[in-house]
Amino acid sequence: MYNFEYQNPVKIIFGKGGIRKVGANIPKGSKILLTYGGGSIFKNGVYDQVKAAIKDFEVVEFGGIEPNPHYETLMKAVEVVKNENITFLLSVGGGSVIDGTKFIAAAACFKNGDPWDILSKRALVEDAVPHGTVLTLPATGSEMNSGAVITRMETTEKLSFMSPKVMPLFSVLDPETIYSLPEKQIANGIVDAFVHVIEQYLTFPVNSPIQDRFAESIMKTLIEEGPKVLADQNNYDAAANFMWSATMALNGLIGVGVPQDWATHMIGHELTAYHGIDHARTLAIVLPGVMHIKRKQKENKLLQLGERVWKITEGNVDERIDQTIRKTAEFFESVGIPTKLPDYNVATDTIDSICSRFEKRGYKIGEKADIGPADIRAILENRL
Amino acid sequence: MYNFEYQNPVKIIFGKGGIRKVGANIPKGSKILLTYGGGSIFKNGVYDQVKAAIKDFEVVEFGGIEPNPHYETLMKAVEVVKNENITFLLSVGGGSVIDGTKFIAAAACFKNGDPWDILSKRALVEDAVPHGTVLTLPATGSEMNSGAVITRMETTEKLSFMSPKVMPLFSVLDPETIYSLPEKQIANGIVDAFVHVIEQYLTFPVNSPIQDRFAESIMKTLIEEGPKVLADQNNYDAAANFMWSATMALNGLIGVGVPQDWATHMIGHELTAYHGIDHARTLAIVLPGVMHIKRKQKENKLLQLGERVWKITEGNVDERIDQTIRKTAEFFESVGIPTKLPDYNVATDTIDSICSRFEKRGYKIGEKADIGPADIRAILENRL
């Protein structure tokens, strides 16, 4: 195990009825900016519950934060924070709304130049507006971590930043909020959480049995509980287990002291940038390619994944790895998410564009920083 | 899964060389009380490393905190904190030193009467002196939780308290600190951590697959790595995995949203109070009795423990439960910890004393609060 530091002070308020506790967790006298997305919270009753919970506060609203939240939109919210003297941000939504609100929190306090530098130059976030969340879509883990991914439309760039300053003070995880979600979003959440685990697990062994087994625990639970949620969205227990799995998948715990990959995410982001494909779907496309092309480097962990999660114990090494890749892709397909580029009408010219973009950036990706443009081409061509 | 709230802001600094980072994690200008136990830190070099790390601070020392730390001793430290205007506590040791220092932290700030009320009446801890730890003995999980257990010699009472105010600001977990530990203390730590997991796991099912699997992950890792540490105390990887297991066993995470038992601890504390038996050893004695007497109520989880952790799949229900209890006791015996009362020269009159003490207290224990004096007698008689 590598040396590590770990600290995660986010307060989790888990379970049905949790939204009622929001008010008591916001400092008295706060002026709140309530942020949300496209308005699904108006249809499922979450908006009403939240408004009731913060009725003693002065509240300004900022809706319309997009999936893959846009820098351009978020900078408008930053103006509102400044003009209205907002002292607390309450985001209600999924990962996009929470990520976007993290950026608003940091950008509103950013004093050293253009807030875009937070993303493009990883400029230090010295301060941020305090922020609480009400999660309505289990997927990204943003409700209990320090990261955010933001898209700039102008340049079709999708960039991320991390700062302990933007960790939520609290996050309400009420499984009942997912009862009315579109099936597609549930499926995306299952795949997103699963691949988050894979990025921190499917590398090379460093003798970290607790982290490995926790990762496998989350994957097994997603494989069991995900389909139950899809079969019956009002299954509270399944919704709760799915929600807790997604949070645990990316709150930092399973990633302590171990190598991490994230190549699937880096390549997937480009598919979203060029074609607007849902984030989780890009992961389902790219991951089997990464598993195949890096099968030698990841051999030990691929075999462990196969044996412990997919119960694959027959065959020689190559056969077992092939089965492991196939089972993983089949799982994604089984929740309704296709895993090949043609399924999304992506043609080979996109592969060229993505490779030349990585060429220009000049750095390599993956747990050994050895995946360059040629490997990315091989990974994507494996998905044709 | 039950509703829950979870927040654990302790910063973990994990790995070799971690002690060097202590100074940077203590507020500048602090006046430190350095607390420790019987002086083993002088022999293994930990004291020197700590002193070097805090050389820029004014430091007062308070050594001699006992195993099962004594209220009487700790109140002397409280006087030092007040007289010397101490502003930060740095505990260096195992669970007893850390627990004791948590009590010092709370008692020094306690304004509403006798600090003993914190233990005897669970009086609210409104404030505490900030506290960091350097762990030298993986076992209790105290380095990453809010609890402490204190013994009052005068009345042979062993009582606990919990408060988020006494959670350490940081804890340094350097696996190299355990290289020189006596074998007995390592064995105690393995059993202590294992039983902490059991207390949060071996109850009744509430559909909590993440919590269950995380608990099983920790038990499997202790079963694998514990003997490796005993075989070679300088095995860094095994020491690291043992240390991280013990912290994860009682930092609250596996206990969220699930019923908890703690009967083994409650009964075990009495064996320590009457006979001075090491805490972990009392758990190894009592647990098999609890498993046996509550086999009906715990049936589902006993079978799950048997199958997933001990690989027991043959036999009828009773046979499988018997095997599970036997395997658990054999594991304790295998690390050198006897599991029967006569092994510790405890006779039946102690059983009488313990039962009448629970009689007087008037409350029942266990996850269903249904274990009274008669059940406690049956549990202890099972261990004769």
Interface residues (C-beta under 8 A of the other chain):
Chain A: M1 Y2 N3 F4 E5 Y6 Q7 N8 P9 V10 K11 I12 I13 F14 G15 K16 G17 G18 N207 S208 P209 I210 R213 F214 E216 S217 I218 K220 T221 E224 E225 D237 A240 N241 W244 S245 M248 L253 V256 G257
Chain B: M1 Y2 N3 F4 E5 Y6 Q7 N8 P9 V10 K11 I12 I13 F14 G15 K16 G17 G18 N207 S208 P209 I210 R213 F214 E216 S217 I218 K220 T221 E224 E225 D237 A240 N241 W244 S245 M248 L253 V256 G257
